[in-house]
Amino acid sequence: MTAITLTAGAPGAQILGFGSYRPRRRVTNDELAQTMDTNDEWIQARVGIAERRWAEPDETLLEMSVAAGGKALAASGLDAAELDLVLLASASLPRPIPGLAPEVAHRLGAKRPGAFDVNAGCAGWCYALGSAADSIRSGSARNVLVIGGERLTDYTDLTDRSTAVIFADGAGAAVLGRSQTPGVGPVVWGSDGDQSEAIAIPEGEKAMSMAGQAVYRWATTRLTDTLGEAMRRAGVGPDDIDVFAPHQANLRIIELMARRLGLPERTVIARDIVRSGNTSSASVPLALSALLESGEAKSGDVALLLGYGAGLTFAGQVVVLP
């Protein structure tokens, strides 16, 4: 029997740079109160959002993803021609086929890389990050661009206060490369498909529906163990975590998770949801980009990440920030 030869991979993968794109239009809670039965106090008390970004017609998912990917490439110091793989995580793709990742790669100037879309709901970027790191370690790729991009307003009833006050648009990205010292820990991922209808665009419908209380209970009771396992697999503990950046779905969930994990007071907690809303698969890279840009997080910090959402899907990992 002929033996198959495997390509030798790298000992680990590391994040080389982040990039982000936030739509121009800021939508405050007071603006929403003019068109629906809500107010700033009600929204901030329930989800912690003060404002969110909604994309204008020219800010398509393609354009936002290209912009974020281009910034991540610039931050990484790599040329687009050095990319072997481009992954685009999104739950708001404008079409079933073709996928958007090949077009994004072409627009950036990549030379025939592998390219495909990932839809794991709000966990999509963390799923893609884990897949990218595994590809580098296996030798399937050397450098990978991982983008999370969303135009959720295309699939939201903007008159429905249960969803319109929450969802928003934007794109975040990171470039991964080979490393002798692992900078991306093992991904701990999974799904609870028995609750697949909790966040959904029902067949034949055009707007998203969400069982908010059910998702809140699931996130606050089932996912702390996922974060603990991600730390254990990476060989770190709560005291080692400099930055906690979970999916920006609800400020109350974020702060409750941080308390339950027993993170030290010095740990920086991502609260990008306050100004950006829930951007689904874009929320984790957007939050990390903001923390690095502001100086709240710095190069070499150890960050604990968690994506979770429609499916219901979840993925956690520990990374070292570039």
C-alpha positions in Angstrom: 0.0 0.0 0.0 1.3 3.4 -1.0 1.9 5.7 2.0 0.6 9.3 1.8 3.2 11.9 2.6 2.0 14.7 4.9 3.3 18.3 4.8 5.2 19.3 7.9 3.5 22.2 9.7 4.7 24.7 12.2 4.8 24.1 16.0 2.2 26.8 16.4 0.4 29.8 15.0 0.4 33.4 16.1 -1.7 36.4 15.4 0.3 39.0 13.4 -2.1 41.9 13.2 -5.7 43.1 13.5 -7.8 45.3 11.4 -11.4 46.7 11.6 -14.0 48.6 9.8 -16.9 50.4 11.5 -19.7 51.9 9.4 -20.0 55.7 9.4 -23.5 56.0 10.7 -24.0 56.1 14.5 -27.5 55.2 15.7 -28.2 56.2 19.3 -30.9 54.9 21.5 -32.7 58.2 21.4 -32.9 57.9 17.6 -34.5 54.5 17.9 -37.0 55.9 20.5 -38.4 58.1 17.7 -39.6 55.1 15.7 -40.4 52.4 18.3 -41.6 52.0 21.9 -38.3 52.1 23.7 -35.9 54.5 25.4 -32.2 54.8 26.3 -32.7 53.6 29.9 -34.7 50.5 28.8 -32.0 49.5 26.3 -29.0 50.1 28.5 -30.6 48.3 31.4 -31.2 45.2 29.4 -28.3 44.8 27.0 -25.9 47.7 27.8 -25.9 49.3 24.4 -25.7 53.1 24.1 -25.3 53.3 20.3 -24.6 51.0 17.4 -23.3 51.3 13.8 -25.6 50.7 10.8 -24.0 50.4 7.3 -25.0 52.8 4.5 -25.8 51.4 1.0 -22.2 51.7 -0.2 -20.9 49.9 2.9 -21.6 46.5 1.6 -20.4 43.3 3.3 -17.8 42.9 0.6 -16.4 46.5 1.0 -16.3 46.3 4.8 -14.6 42.9 4.7 -12.0 44.1 2.2 -11.3 47.2 4.4 -10.9 45.3 7.6 -8.8 42.6 5.8 -6.5 45.2 4.3 -5.9 46.9 7.6 -5.0 43.5 9.2 -2.6 42.8 6.4 -0.9 46.2 6.9 -0.6 45.6 10.6 0.9 42.1 10.0 3.6 43.3 7.7 2.7 40.7 5.1 1.9 41.2 1.5 -1.4 39.8 0.2 0.5 37.5 -2.1 1.8 35.7 1.0 -1.7 34.6 2.0 -2.4 30.9 1.5 -5.9 30.9 2.9 -8.7 33.5 3.4 -11.7 32.7 5.7 -14.7 34.9 6.0 -17.1 34.3 8.9 -20.5 35.8 8.4 -24.2 35.1 9.2 -25.4 37.8 6.9 -24.1 36.8 3.5 -26.0 38.6 0.7 -26.3 35.4 -1.5 -26.1 31.6 -1.3 -23.4 31.2 -4.0 -20.8 32.1 -4.8 -19.1 32.5 -1.5 -17.7 36.0 -0.7 -14.2 35.0 0.6 -12.8 34.4 -2.9 -13.9 37.8 -4.0 -12.5 39.4 -0.9 -9.1 37.6 -1.5 -9.1 38.8 -5.1 -9.8 42.4 -4.1 -7.0 42.4 -1.6 -4.5 41.1 -4.2 -4.0 37.5 -2.9 -2.7 35.1 -5.5 -5.2 32.2 -5.8 -5.4 31.3 -2.1 -7.8 28.8 -0.6 -10.9 30.8 0.3 -14.2 30.0 1.8 -17.0 31.3 4.0 -17.9 30.1 7.5 -21.3 30.4 9.1 -21.4 29.4 12.7 -23.5 32.4 13.8 -21.9 34.7 16.2 -19.3 32.1 17.0 -18.1 32.2 13.3 -14.9 34.2 13.7 -13.7 32.0 16.6 -14.5 28.9 14.6 -12.5 30.4 11.7 -9.7 31.4 14.0 -9.4 27.8 15.3 -9.5 26.4 11.7 -6.8 28.8 10.6 -4.5 27.9 13.5 -5.0 24.2 12.8 -4.3 24.7 9.1 -1.0 26.4 9.9 0.0 23.6 12.4 -0.9 20.9 9.9 1.1 22.5 7.1 -1.9 23.3 4.9 -1.2 27.0 5.1 1.5 29.3 6.2 -0.4 32.6 6.5 -4.1 33.0 6.9 -6.5 35.9 6.9 -9.5 35.5 9.1 -12.3 38.0 8.7 -15.6 38.4 10.6 -18.0 40.6 8.7 -21.7 41.4 9.1 -24.5 43.5 7.7 -27.1 42.3 10.2 -29.4 45.3 9.4 -30.2 43.5 6.1 -31.8 40.8 8.1 -33.3 42.8 11.0 -36.8 44.3 11.3 -35.7 47.8 12.1 -39.1 48.5 13.7 -38.9 45.6 16.1 -37.4 46.7 19.4 -36.5 43.1 20.5 -33.9 42.9 17.7 -33.4 46.4 16.2 -31.9 47.8 19.4 -29.3 45.0 19.5 -28.0 44.2 16.0 -25.4 46.2 14.1 -22.9 46.1 11.2 -19.1 46.0 10.8 -16.1 43.9 10.1 -13.0 42.8 12.0 -10.0 40.7 10.8 -6.7 39.2 11.9 -3.8 37.7 10.0 -2.2 34.5 11.4 1.2 33.1 10.7 3.6 30.4 11.7 5.3 30.5 15.1 7.8 28.4 17.0 6.0 29.3 20.2 2.2 28.8 20.0 0.2 32.0 20.2 -3.2 30.5 19.6 -4.4 27.9 22.0 -6.5 24.8 21.1 -10.1 25.8 20.2 -12.9 24.3 22.4 -16.0 24.3 20.3 -19.3 22.7 20.2 -23.0 23.1 19.6 -26.4 22.6 21.2 -28.5 21.9 18.2 -31.6 21.1 20.2 -31.9 24.9 20.6 -31.3 25.8 16.9 -34.5 27.8 16.7 -33.5 30.2 19.5 -31.8 32.5 17.0 -32.9 32.1 13.4 -34.2 33.5 10.2 -37.1 31.1 9.6 -37.3 29.6 6.1 -39.2 31.9 3.9 -38.7 34.9 6.2 -36.4 37.9 5.8 -36.0 39.0 9.4 -34.2 37.5 12.3 -36.0 36.2 15.3 -34.5 35.6 18.7 -35.6 34.0 22.0 -33.7 36.4 24.1 -34.3 34.9 27.5 -33.5 31.4 26.3 -30.2 32.5 24.8 -29.4 34.5 28.0 -30.0 31.4 30.2 -28.0 29.2 27.9 -25.0 31.6 27.7 -24.9 32.2 31.5 -25.3 28.6 32.6 -23.5 26.5 29.9 -20.5 28.5 28.6 -18.4 29.2 31.7 -17.2 25.6 31.6 -16.2 26.1 27.9 -14.0 29.0 28.9 -12.5 27.0 31.8 -11.7 24.2 29.4 -10.1 26.6 26.9 -7.8 27.8 29.6 -6.9 24.3 30.8 -6.1 23.2 27.2 -3.8 26.2 26.7 -2.1 25.6 30.0 -3.1 28.8 31.7 -5.4 29.8 34.6 -7.6 32.8 35.4 -4.7 34.7 36.9 -2.8 34.6 33.6 -5.6 36.3 31.6 -4.8 39.9 30.7 -7.8 40.5 28.4 -11.3 38.9 28.3 -13.0 39.4 25.0 -16.2 37.4 24.6 -18.9 37.8 22.0 -20.4 41.3 22.4 -24.0 40.1 22.8 -25.1 41.6 26.2 -23.1 43.6 28.7 -24.8 41.7 31.6 -23.7 38.4 30.2 -20.1 39.7 29.7 -19.8 41.0 33.3 -21.4 37.9 34.8 -19.0 35.6 33.0 -16.0 37.6 34.1 -17.1 37.3 37.8 -17.8 33.6 37.5 -14.4 32.9 36.0 -12.7 34.7 38.9 -10.5 36.9 36.7 -8.2 39.3 38.5 -9.1 42.9 38.8 -6.3 43.9 36.4 -8.0 41.9 33.6 -9.3 44.2 30.8 -12.9 43.3 29.9 -14.0 44.1 26.4 -17.2 46.2 26.4 -17.3 47.2 22.8 -21.0 46.4 22.8 -21.7 49.7 24.4 -20.7 51.7 21.3 -20.9 49.0 18.6 -23.9 46.9 19.4 -24.0 43.2 18.6 -22.1 42.6 15.4 -22.3 38.8 15.5 -19.2 37.1 14.0 -17.4 40.5 13.8 -17.8 41.4 17.5 -14.7 39.6 18.9 -12.1 41.0 16.4 -13.8 44.4 16.5 -13.5 44.4 20.3 -9.8 43.3 20.3 -9.0 45.9 17.6 -10.5 48.6 19.8 -8.6 47.5 22.9 -5.3 47.5 21.0 -6.0 50.8 19.4 -6.9 52.5 22.7 -3.9 51.0 24.5 -6.1 49.2 27.0 -4.6 46.0 25.7 -1.0 45.6 24.6 1.3 43.4 22.6 2.0 40.1 24.4 -1.2 40.2 26.5 -2.9 36.9 27.0 -6.5 37.1 25.9 -9.4 34.7 26.5 -11.9 34.7 23.7 -15.4 33.3 23.3 -17.8 33.3 20.4 -21.4 32.0 20.8 -24.7 32.3 19.0 -27.0 30.9 16.4 -27.0 27.2 16.1 -26.5 27.3 19.0 -22.8 27.2 18.6 -19.8 28.2 20.8 -16.0 28.3 20.5 -13.4 29.5 23.0 -9.7 29.8 22.9 -6.7 31.6 24.5 -4.5 33.8 22.3 -1.5 36.1 22.6 -2.1 39.5 21.2 0.2 40.9 18.5 
